[in-house]
Amino acid sequence: MKDQLKSILPLSVKRWLFNRAITKQQEEWKAFAALNPGDTYHCNFCGHTSGAFLTDGEKHEVLEKYQILSGGLRKNSRCPNCGSKDRDRLIRFFIERKTNLTTSSLSLLHFAPEPSLKSWFKTLPFKQYINVDLNPLAADEVMDITKITLPDDSQDVIICNHVLEHIPDDALAMRELHRVLKPNGWAILQVPISLTLKDTYENWDITSPSDKEIHFGQCDHVRIYGQDYISRLQKEGFQVEQIDPAAFLSQEEIEAYGLLPEEVIYYCKKLS
Ligand SMILES: [Zn+2]
C-alpha cells in the first residue's frame, strides 16, 4: 500500500523524499565516521581515512550458498565520508591505471550511475557524458537499456555495473550496449556473480518480489549469473577480458581500500 501511494506522487515530491532520505543517510554515515577514527581504510574518491568503513548489502542464504561475489553483505565496503562502495573504488582505480578515460576526450555512457563515480566523471573533460537510468531520480536522463535512444557506433566507453541482473532480456540489453559502442570502444559490465555456479540460474516461474529475494538474493533481481556470464557477453558480440585486481593494485592497496581481491573487471571490447 505504501509503495502504491508512493508511485502516484508527483516527481517533485518523490525527489524531495529521495533527497531527504539521502541527507538522513549521510548524517548516519558521519556519526559512524566520528565513532571510527583511524587510518586502516582509505577512500580514493574523497581521501577519507577511517578505522572502519560501513557494512553494505544484506545477508541472504542463497548468496552464501552460491558464493555470490559483490552481492550480499560486505564488511568495510562503504566510505562513511562520501558513500563510495568497494566496487566503485575498484572501478576508479581500474579506470585511472589501465585506461585512457581520464586523459582523452571521449564520450561516456553511464548506466545506473553510482553517485561517487558520477560526481567524479562530472569533473573530467569528456567530449560527452550521458548518465541514465529507468528511475528519473537516479540519473540525469531516463533511458531503457533494452531500447537505447542513441545511434549505432556512437559511444567511446560504456559503464554499466550491477544492471544486467535486473533485466529479463539481458541478451537484448547486451546487444544494445554493443550496438551503440564505437568499433574499438570498450565497456565495463560488472554483475554480481557466483563463484560456484557454472551456468546462470534463471527461473521464470519466480515472479513475486519475495520469491525473487529467496531465489536470487534481491527482490528485483531476475537471475544469478554463473561462470557462463562471459560466454553470454561473447554471444552478443563482445570480446571479454577478465582483469584481476592484482594486475593493477598491490595486496596492501586491496586491503587498505576495502576491495574484494576476487572481484575481476569484465572489460568488454567491440572489435572493429
Ligand atoms: Zn570517500
Residues whose N, C-alpha, C, O or C-beta is under 5 A from the ligand:
A	BS01	ZN	C43 F45 C46 G47 H48 C79 N81 C82 G83 S84
